Amino acid sequence: MAIRRYKPTSPGRRGASVADFAEITRTTPEKTLVRPLPRKGGRNSSGRITTRHQGGGHKR
């Protein structure tokens, strides 16, 4: 596992290093754990508009 070193942007960062988890980290999430977020359009569970300026037309 590689070690990521930081550039000395402050006295506390100088000499700081941390483990790089790129070798054991996946780039894409696990498919079974992902589900789409529903578009609400500013409406609550009753279906009433509760947030102004959302929903209706093209996003501006």
C-alpha positions, 0 to 999 in steps of 0.5 A: 500500500502506497503512502500519500505525502502532503505538500507543506502548505502549513506547519502542521502539514509539513511531513504529514503522510497517510496511507493511500487506499487506492489499491483496495478501493473500487472505482464504481459502487456495489450495484446491489447497494445502489438505487435511484433517488426519486425526483420529488419536484419540491413536493412532500409525502402529501403531494403538496408543493412545499419548496418554492421555485422547484419543479415544473419546467427546465432547470434554470 
